Amino acid sequence: MGAIADTDLTGRMMRNALIGVGLEGFFGPILCFCNHGIQKPDAGTFAHALSKRQPPAAGDERILYVGDNVVRDIDGATAFGWDAAHHLTGP
């Protein structure tokens, strides 16, 4: 599992936050806007993420992108050809 974040936090800062809550072991690549300069929904963001992932096991090549913003996350991921799920936040 990886993360793509349009944030001013660096990948190292994001990874440290995940370590702090005990989730770091679940994540591979963590890509942040401030590290690579491309924001969602630009296809370059998703292409960059794809280039950073571990090679999938045989027959396990599906990608599901989960995001909370319809335009940046869902539209961007589906335009790139990925399946996407909209995570609703708030009450």
Rosetta blueprint (number, residue, H / E / L):
1 M L
2 G L
3 A E
4 I E
5 A E
6 D L
7 T L
8 D L
9 L L
10 T L
11 G H
12 R H
13 M H
14 M H
15 R H
16 N H
17 A H
18 L H
19 I H
20 G H
21 V L
22 G L
23 L L
24 E H
25 G H
26 F H
27 F L
28 G L
29 P L
30 I E
31 L E
32 C E
33 F H
34 C H
35 N H
36 H H
37 G L
38 I L
39 Q L
40 K L
41 P L
42 D L
43 A H
44 G H
45 T H
46 F H
47 A H
48 H H
49 A H
50 L H
51 S H
52 K H
53 R L
54 Q L
55 P L
56 P L
57 A L
58 A L
59 G L
60 D L
61 E L
62 R L
63 I L
64 L E
65 Y E
66 V E
67 G E
68 D L
69 N L
70 V H
71 V H
72 R H
73 D H
74 I H
75 D H
76 G H
77 A H
78 T H
79 A H
80 F L
81 G L
82 W L
83 D E
84 A E
85 A E
86 H E
87 H L
88 L L
89 T L
90 G L
91 P L
